[in-house]
Amino acid sequence: MSTGLTARLHLNRDGRISARAERRRQAAEQVTFADLAWDHFHWEQRRLRGSTKDERAADSYRDTRAAFEARHGEIVSEYWSISEPSGVALTRRRAPVLLRLLVDDARRFHRATDWVTRDAPPIADVLFACETLAIKVTEVLRYTSESVAMRRIVAVASELLGHIDRAGGKPDAAYAKAVADRQRAELDEIDTYYREAGVRIGRMVYTQGMLIGVFTMAALATLLILLLRAFDIVTWDHTLQTLVVAYALGSVGAFVSVLQRMSGEKFRVHYDLGKRNLYMLGSYRPVLGAVFGVFTYFVFASGLLQTTQPGGDKDFYFYGALAFVAGFSERFTRVLIKETSGAVGAGGSEAAAAEPGCEEPAPQA
C-alpha cells in the first residue's frame, strides 16, 4: 500500500489503525449533543464579542460537530440559543444508495435545553413533548411523512427557544405560558398528522410484510419440492400438483382478503408497534392461509365430509377454489374445522360401539 493511501486511510505501515485515528474514533463515540451545544455557545460568544482572531473556539466547535455528525449523521436543521449553551437539531443518516428504495434514512431529534428553560417551565414542558413525539415519529413513520413531521417538530422547538432569546433569556411567566400554549396547539396538529400518517404507514408496512410472507412460503415450497424430487421421494403427478395449488391459493387468498379489508375503515393496524413487529405480523398471514388451504384439500380429498367431488381434471380447479376461499375467509375455515371435528367424533363413537367388549355397562339398581 502506498504511503499517501495509508495516510488517507489512517493506517500505519503494518496495516493497523493508527493511534490518532483510534483516538478520533473513540472521541466521536463519546461526543453528545450537549457537548456540541457547549462548544457552539463558546464559539458564538467569542464571535459576538468580535474576537474572531482566536480560532481555537471555532476549531473546537468544528471538530466536535464533525465527530457528532460522524456518529449521528448530517445536521439538516438546527437552532442554537444565544442566551445559554442550548439548542435543538435534526440529523439524518443517509441509507446506502443500493438500498434507498427499501431502507429509509435514519432521522433523529436532538435537544439540549435544560439550561435555557430553567426559568420558563411551561416552555420546558412543550420541548419535552417535542422530544417524546419525535421518538414516536422516528419509530413509526417513513420517508416523506417522517421528514415532514420531524421538520415541523424542530420548527416548534426552534420557535420556543427563539422566544426565550428575544426575551433576553428570562421571559416572564405570563409570556412563557402564552408562547407555550401557542406552540402546544401546533404540536397537537403535528400529533394528529402523525396518527393519520401512522395508519397509512402501518397498512403499507403490514402489506410489505405479507408480500415477504408470500415469497418466503413460495421459496420454501419450491426448495422442498426440488429436494424431494432430487431424491426421488415424490413424483410430480396430479396429486402433488393439486396439493401445491391448494398451498399457493390458500396463501394468495389470505393476502387478497387483507387487501380487501384495508379498503374499508374496519381494518385497524396498531402502527405504534413499530415497523419490525408489523413486518412480522404481516408475514404470518400468508402462512396461515397456506395452512388453511392445505387443510381444506386434505379434508375434501379424504372424503370425511362425504361431499360430491367433480373428479377428473376438474378436481384441480375444485380444490384450488376451495383453498382460496379457506385462505380468504376465516369464517369458512372455522366452519370447516367444526364440521370435520364433528364428523371424526361421530365416526369414532360409531366405531367404538361396533367393537366387542365396548358396550356400555348396564345401570345398576
N, C-alpha and C positions, 0 to 999 in steps of 0.2 A: 504494500500500500504506500502511495506517495506521501511525502511529508505534508503537503498542502491539504490533501484529503484527510489525513489523520488529524490535522489541526481543526478542520471544519467539523469533523465528527467527534471531537473532544476525546480522542483515543490516544493512548501512548503507543510507543513502538511495539509493544507486546500485544497490542490489540485490546487492551483493557481500558475501561473508562477512567479518564484522568481524575485526580483528586479534586481539581477545580470544578469539573463538570458534575462530579458527585455531590459536591457542596451546593452547587446551584440547584440540583435536582431535589436535595433534601430541603433547601430553603423554600423552593416552590411548593413543596408538600405542606410546609408549616405556615405559609402566608394565609392570613384570614382577611375578610373584608374589613374588619376593624383596623387591622394594620394598614390597609390601603387608605382608609379614611383618615387616619392619623398622619400618614405621610403626605397625603394631598392637602390636608389642612395646614401643615407646617410650610409646605411649598407655596400655598396660596397666600398665607400671611406674609411671607417674605416678598412675594411678588407685589402684593398690595402696598407694602412699605417702600417699594422701589429698589429693594436690594437684589436686583437681578444678576449682579456680578457673581453672587455666591451660587455656584452651580451644584453644591453638594445636596441641597434640599431637592432640587429638580432631578438630579441623578438618582437619589434615593427613591423618589416617587416613581420614576420611570422603571427602575429595577423591580420595585415592589409590584407595580402594575403588570409588568411583563411576567413576573412569577405567578401572579394571581390569574392572569389570562391563560397562561400555560396550563394551569390546573383546571380552571372552570370554563374556559372559552372566551371568545371576544366580548368585550363590553359594548353592547349596542345601544344602550340608553342609560343615562346616569344623571344624578343631581347631587352636588356637594354643597353642604352648608358652609357659610362664611362666618357663622356665629360660634360654632363648636365643631370639633372633629367628628362629623356625622355625614351620612349620605345614604343614598339608595341607588341600586344599579340593576340592570338586566343583562345577563350573559347568555351567549348562545354558542354551543359547541356544534360545529357542522358535522353532519353524518358523512360517512365515506361516500365518495362520488358514485361508486357502483351500487350502493345500497339506498340511495336517496329516495327511490320510488317506494321502498318498503320500510325504511327506517327514518324517523323524523329527527330533526335537530334537537339537541338537549338544551332547553331553556331553564334558567333559574333566576329567581328574585333574591337579591341580597339587600340586607338592611343593617345599618349600624346607627341608631338614632336615640339611644338612651340618654346621651349627654345633652343633646339639644332639646329634648322634650321633658326634661325633669321638672320644668316649671309650667308645663302645659299637659296635664294628664288626659284631657279629652282627645287631644291630637295624638298622644301616645297610644291610646286605645284604638283609634282608627288605623294607625300604622301597624299595630299588631294584627288587626283584622285584615289588612292588606297582605300581610305575610301568610296568614292561615289560608286565605282564599287563593293565593299564588301556589301554595302547596297542593291544593285540590286541583287547580287548573293544570299544573305540570304532570300530575299523575293520571288525569283523565283525558284531557283534550289533546288534539294533534294538529299539526300543520297550521293552516291559516287561523282556525278558531283559537288555538293556543297562543299564537303570536298576537292576535288582536287583543285577547283578554289580558295577557301579560303586559303589553304596552299600555293598556288602559290602567292597569294597577300601578305601574310605575308613574304614570301621569298623575294619578291621585296622590301617591306618596310624595312626588316632587312638588305638587301644589301645596301640600301641607307644610313641607319644610320651607318652601318659599315664603309662606305667610309668616312663619317664625322669624326668618331672616329680615323680612320687611318690618317686623315689629322690634328689631334690634335684639332678638334672641330671648326676649322676655315679654310675650304677649299677655295682656290682662285676661282674667278668667272669662269674662263675657265674650271677648273677641275670639279666644281659643275655642269656646263652645260653639259659637256661630260658625266658625270655619270647619270645625269637626262635624257639625250637623250637615252642612252642605256637602262635604266630601263623603260622608257616610251614605247619603242618598245616592251619590254617584256610584259608590261601591255596591250598594244594593242592586243598582241596574246592571253592574258587571256580574254580580252573583246570579241574577236572572238570566243573563246571556250565557253564563257558564252552565246553568242547569238545562237550558234549551239545547245548547250545543252538545252537552253531555249525553242527552238522549240520542241525538243523531250519531255521535261518535260511537256510543255504546252499541247501537244497532250495526254500524259498519264493522266494528271490531268483532262482534258476535258472528256476523256473516263471514268475515275472513276466517274466523275460527272454524266455522262449518266447512268452508272450502278446504282448509287444511285437513279436516277430518275425512272429507270425501276422497281427496287424493291419497291420504295415508291408507285408508281402507282399500282403495284400488291397488296401491302398490303392494300391500301385504298379501292381498288375494292373488295378484299376479305372481309374486315371488313364491307363494305356497304351491300354486298350481305348477309352476315351472319345476320346482324341486320334486314334487310327486311324479310328474311326467318324466323327469330325468332318471328316476329310479324305477320307472315302470310300475309304480304303485297304483295309479289310476289311469284310465283311458279317457280320451276326450270324446265321450259319447253323448248321446242325447240327454241322459240323466244329469251328467256333470254340467252340461251347458245350461240346462234348466235351473240347476242349483245356483250357478254363477249369476244368471239373470235375476233370480229372486234376491240374491245377495245385493246386487248392484241397484236394482229398482227400489228395494227397501230403503237403502241409503239415500237415493235421489228423492224418494217420496218424503222422507223426513226433512230434507233440505227445502223442497218446494213448499212444504207445509209451513215452515217458519217464515219463508219469504211472503207467503200469502197473508199470514197473521201480522206481519210487520206493516202491511199496507193499512191496517186499522189502528185504532187507538188503544185497544185492549192489550196488545203485546207490550210488556214492560221489561226493560233491561236495567238491571242495577249497575248503572255506569260507574258508580263510586267504588265498585270492587277493584277497579284497575284493569289495565289492558291485558296483563298476563292471565288473570283469572277469567276474563271474558273470552280470551282465546281458548282456554281450556274448556270452559262451559260450552262454547260453540262447537268445538271439535267432538264433544261427546254425542251430540245429537245424531249425526250420521251413523255413528257406531250403533246406537240404539235402533235406528231404522234398519240397518243391515241385519241385526239380530232378529228383529221382528219379521223381516222378510223371509229369512231362512226358517224361522219357527213356523210361519204360515205355510211355507212349502212342505215342511215335514208333516204338519197336521193334515193337510188335504191329501198329500201323496200317500200317507199311511192309511187313509180311509177311516180314521177314528170317528169322524162326524157323519159318515155314510152319505156323502154328497155325490151327486152325479157329475162326473168329470167328462170333458169333451172327448178325450182320447186322441190318439194320432199326433199329428203335428200341432194341433190347436192347443194342446195342454201347455206348450211352450209359452203361448200368449196368455193362457188362463192363469198360470202360476205367476207370470210376470206382473199381470194386472193386480192380482191379489197381494203380491208382495209390495207393490207401490201403495196400495190402499192401506196396508198394515203399517208402513212407514209414515204415511201421510196422516192417518187418523189413529190417535192413541185410544179413542173410544172403541174403534173396531177391534183393536188388539186386545183390549180388556175383555170385551165380549167373547172373543175367540178363546182366550185363556180360560174364561169361566166355563164355556161350553166344553172345552177339551177336558178340564178337570172333572166336570160332571160326567162326561162320557167314560173317562177312565175309572171314576169312582163307582159308577153303576156297573161297569163290566167287572170290576174287581169283586163287588158284592155278589153278583150272579155266579162268578167262578168259585167263590168261596162256598156258596151254598151248594154247588154241584159236587164238591169234593166229599167223599165218605168220611164220616167221623167229625164233620164240621157242623152238624146240626146244632141248633140252639138247644140248650138243656130245658127240659120241661119245668115249668114253675112248680115249686114245692108248696104243699099245703101248710 
